[in-house]
Amino acid sequence: MDGTSYKENYYLKFYQMIDEKANDIAKKISNNENVTSDVLQFINEIYNEVASYKEYFHDDKFEAAYHEPITSYLEFFIARILYHFSEIKKLGWKIYLRRQVGKKPYRVAPDIRIEKNGKTIAIIEIKAKVGWAQGMFSEQRFKKYEEKSEKTINEFRRTLEKYKNLFNIDYSQIFLLIPSLREAHKKTNNESFEKHRDWTSKSTGLSEENIIILSRNLELELEEKEVDRYKLSPTNYFENMIKKLERLQ
């Protein structure tokens, strides 16, 4: 087996593992079970998987600090949950993952786009981590880094406007999903979960019900090797999003 085929096979197996979990979760959703804890725990497993090389190759002459971002894996995971849910419920959805649409300068590539009968019914933007967008999720971080935050927020809003115009949808059909707000939350700022969510709604223009934060734990670090289930503090926003998507035509 040459190097290229080995790499392809390795990644295929990894994606198949993600897809199997997505299918399991879709089945639970179709049975009206709460699944956000399972989603959070699996995100933790993905982090551990991509970081495993650091420990494996570590010795007194080699040490690695970083691992690859998990964003593409998380997007695939959520997209496949939606795919399997549609198949189970016979909703007739077609799921597009990072598929480019349109011509420059209006070209866009939504993280996840859902079509039904040839018509876009929803878009889901996904952030694995807050990262550089802290000011979009925290008013206090916005005030501290106002110029940088305004640039980030304005760029995000322009993207949403492109979605709205290109796909003939409104903001009620656009969702923003993020597992945890840990990077946006600073203890010294004393911002509650509700304040973070309210500010995110104001900064993005999306309604609070379309901001899908998976955990209420503002200190949850999903990159830890082991995350106790009691620390997950799952919301029900993901389940509510699925129910809302199911009603869209």
C-alpha positions as CSV (number, residue, x, y, z in Angstrom):
1,M,0.0,0.0,0.0
2,D,1.5,3.3,-1.0
3,G,1.6,6.5,1.1
4,T,-1.4,8.1,-0.6
5,S,-3.8,5.2,-0.3
6,Y,-2.8,4.7,3.3
7,K,-3.6,8.3,4.1
8,E,-6.9,8.1,2.3
9,N,-7.8,4.9,4.1
10,Y,-6.9,6.3,7.5
11,Y,-9.0,9.4,7.0
12,L,-11.9,7.4,5.6
13,K,-11.9,5.2,8.7
14,F,-11.9,8.3,10.9
15,Y,-14.8,9.8,9.1
16,Q,-16.7,6.5,9.2
17,M,-16.3,6.5,13.0
18,I,-17.7,10.0,13.2
19,D,-20.6,9.0,10.9
20,E,-21.5,6.0,13.0
21,K,-21.7,8.2,16.1
22,A,-23.8,10.8,14.1
23,N,-26.2,8.0,13.1
24,D,-26.6,6.9,16.7
25,I,-27.4,10.4,17.8
26,A,-29.8,10.9,15.0
27,K,-31.7,7.8,16.1
28,K,-31.9,9.2,19.7
29,I,-33.2,12.5,18.4
30,S,-35.9,10.8,16.4
31,N,-37.0,9.1,19.6
32,N,-37.2,12.5,21.3
33,E,-34.1,11.8,23.5
34,N,-31.8,14.6,24.7
35,V,-28.5,14.2,23.0
36,T,-26.4,17.3,23.7
37,S,-24.4,15.5,26.4
38,D,-23.5,12.8,23.9
39,V,-22.6,15.5,21.3
40,L,-20.3,17.3,23.8
41,Q,-18.6,14.1,24.9
42,F,-18.0,13.0,21.3
43,I,-16.4,16.4,20.5
44,N,-14.1,15.7,23.5
45,E,-13.3,12.3,21.9
46,I,-12.4,14.0,18.6
47,Y,-10.1,16.4,20.3
48,N,-8.4,13.4,22.0
49,E,-8.1,11.6,18.7
50,V,-6.4,14.4,16.8
51,A,-4.1,15.2,19.8
52,S,-3.1,11.5,20.4
53,Y,0.0,11.8,18.2
54,K,1.6,14.3,20.7
55,E,1.8,11.6,23.4
56,Y,2.6,8.8,21.1
57,F,5.7,10.4,19.6
58,H,6.8,12.3,22.7
59,D,10.3,11.4,24.0
60,D,13.3,13.2,25.3
61,K,14.2,14.5,21.8
62,F,10.7,15.3,20.4
63,E,7.8,17.2,21.8
64,A,4.7,18.7,20.1
65,A,2.5,21.5,21.5
66,Y,-0.3,21.7,19.0
67,H,-2.7,19.5,17.1
68,E,-4.8,20.1,14.0
69,P,-8.0,22.1,14.3
70,I,-11.2,20.0,14.6
71,T,-13.5,22.4,12.8
72,S,-13.8,20.2,9.7
73,Y,-14.5,17.1,11.8
74,L,-17.1,18.9,13.8
75,E,-18.9,20.3,10.8
76,F,-19.0,16.8,9.2
77,F,-20.3,15.4,12.5
78,I,-23.2,17.9,12.7
79,A,-23.9,17.6,9.0
80,R,-24.2,13.8,9.2
81,I,-26.5,14.0,12.3
82,L,-28.8,16.1,10.1
83,Y,-28.4,13.7,7.1
84,H,-29.3,10.6,9.2
85,F,-32.1,12.4,11.0
86,S,-33.6,13.3,7.6
87,E,-33.3,9.8,6.4
88,I,-35.0,8.3,9.5
89,K,-37.8,10.9,9.4
90,K,-38.1,10.9,5.6
91,L,-37.8,14.7,5.5
92,G,-36.2,14.8,2.0
93,W,-33.3,17.1,3.0
94,K,-30.2,17.4,1.0
95,I,-27.2,18.5,3.2
96,Y,-24.4,20.6,1.7
97,L,-21.2,20.7,3.6
98,R,-18.9,23.7,2.7
99,R,-20.3,23.7,-0.8
100,Q,-19.5,26.9,-2.7
101,V,-22.4,28.8,-4.3
102,G,-22.4,31.9,-6.4
103,K,-19.8,34.0,-8.3
104,K,-17.3,36.4,-7.0
105,P,-17.6,38.7,-5.1
106,Y,-20.9,37.1,-3.9
107,R,-19.6,33.6,-3.7
108,V,-20.3,31.9,-0.3
109,A,-19.6,28.5,1.3
110,P,-21.9,28.0,4.3
111,D,-20.7,25.5,6.8
112,I,-23.9,23.5,6.5
113,R,-26.8,24.3,4.1
114,I,-30.0,22.3,4.1
115,E,-32.2,22.1,0.9
116,K,-35.6,20.6,0.6
117,N,-37.3,20.3,-2.8
118,G,-34.5,22.3,-4.4
119,K,-35.0,25.2,-1.9
120,T,-32.6,26.3,0.9
121,I,-34.5,26.0,4.2
122,A,-31.6,26.6,6.6
123,I,-28.0,27.4,7.1
124,I,-25.9,26.5,10.1
125,E,-22.6,28.3,10.8
126,I,-20.3,26.3,13.2
127,K,-17.4,27.5,15.3
128,A,-15.5,24.8,17.1
129,K,-14.0,27.4,19.4
130,V,-14.6,31.1,20.1
131,G,-11.0,31.8,19.1
132,W,-10.4,35.3,17.6
133,A,-14.2,36.1,17.7
134,Q,-14.3,36.7,21.4
135,G,-15.9,40.2,21.0
136,M,-18.8,38.6,19.1
137,F,-19.7,36.5,22.2
138,S,-18.7,38.8,25.0
139,E,-19.6,42.5,25.5
140,Q,-16.6,42.9,27.8
141,R,-14.2,41.4,25.3
142,F,-15.8,43.6,22.7
143,K,-15.0,46.7,24.7
144,K,-11.4,45.6,25.3
145,Y,-10.7,44.9,21.7
146,E,-13.3,47.1,20.0
147,E,-11.6,47.8,16.7
148,K,-10.7,44.1,16.1
149,S,-14.1,42.9,17.3
150,E,-16.0,45.4,15.1
151,K,-14.1,44.1,12.0
152,T,-14.9,40.5,12.9
153,I,-18.6,41.2,13.6
154,N,-19.1,43.2,10.5
155,E,-17.5,40.5,8.4
156,F,-19.8,37.9,9.9
157,R,-22.9,40.1,9.4
158,R,-21.9,40.7,5.7
159,T,-21.7,36.9,5.3
160,L,-25.2,36.5,6.8
161,E,-26.5,39.2,4.4
162,K,-25.0,37.3,1.4
163,Y,-26.8,34.1,2.6
164,K,-30.1,36.0,3.0
165,N,-29.9,37.5,-0.5
166,L,-28.4,34.5,-2.4
167,F,-30.7,31.8,-0.9
168,N,-33.8,34.0,-0.4
169,I,-34.0,33.2,3.4
170,D,-34.3,35.3,6.5
171,Y,-32.4,35.4,9.7
172,S,-34.8,33.0,11.4
173,Q,-33.4,30.3,9.1
174,I,-29.7,30.9,10.0
175,F,-28.2,29.3,13.0
176,L,-24.9,29.7,14.8
177,L,-23.6,26.7,16.7
178,I,-20.7,26.6,19.2
179,P,-19.9,24.0,21.8
180,S,-18.6,26.2,24.6
181,L,-18.0,29.9,25.4
182,R,-14.8,29.2,27.5
183,E,-12.5,31.5,25.5
184,A,-15.0,34.4,25.6
185,H,-15.6,34.2,29.3
186,K,-13.4,35.8,31.8
187,K,-14.2,35.4,35.5
188,T,-13.2,38.9,36.3
189,N,-15.8,40.3,33.9
190,N,-18.6,38.6,35.8
191,E,-20.7,37.9,32.6
192,S,-23.4,35.3,33.0
193,F,-24.3,32.7,30.4
194,E,-27.5,34.7,29.7
195,K,-25.4,37.9,29.2
196,H,-23.1,36.2,26.8
197,R,-26.1,34.8,24.8
198,D,-27.8,38.2,24.8
199,W,-24.7,39.9,23.5
200,T,-24.1,37.3,20.8
201,S,-27.7,38.0,19.6
202,K,-27.1,41.7,19.5
203,S,-23.7,41.5,17.8
204,T,-24.8,39.0,15.1
205,G,-28.4,40.1,14.5
206,L,-29.5,36.5,15.1
207,S,-32.3,35.7,17.6
208,E,-31.3,34.0,20.8
209,E,-33.1,30.8,19.8
210,N,-30.9,30.6,16.8
211,I,-27.7,30.8,18.8
212,I,-27.0,27.2,19.6
213,I,-24.5,27.1,22.6
214,L,-24.2,23.4,23.6
215,S,-23.0,23.9,27.2
216,R,-23.9,26.3,29.9
217,N,-20.6,25.7,31.6
218,L,-18.6,28.8,30.8
219,E,-15.4,27.1,31.9
220,L,-15.8,23.9,30.0
221,E,-12.6,22.9,28.2
222,L,-13.4,20.1,25.7
223,E,-9.7,19.7,24.8
224,E,-9.0,18.1,28.2
225,K,-8.1,14.5,28.1
226,E,-11.0,13.5,30.2
227,V,-14.1,15.6,30.8
228,D,-16.5,14.5,33.6
229,R,-20.0,14.2,32.3
230,Y,-21.4,16.3,35.2
231,K,-19.2,19.2,33.9
232,L,-20.9,19.2,30.5
233,S,-24.0,21.2,31.7
234,P,-25.8,20.7,28.3
235,T,-28.5,23.1,27.1
236,N,-31.4,21.9,25.0
237,Y,-30.8,24.4,22.2
238,F,-29.5,21.7,19.8
239,E,-32.6,19.6,20.2
240,N,-34.8,22.7,19.8
241,M,-32.9,23.6,16.6
242,I,-33.7,20.1,15.2
243,K,-37.3,20.5,16.0
244,K,-37.4,23.9,14.3
245,L,-35.6,22.6,11.2
246,E,-38.1,19.8,11.0
247,R,-40.9,22.3,10.7
248,L,-39.2,24.4,7.9
249,Q,-40.5,24.0,4.4
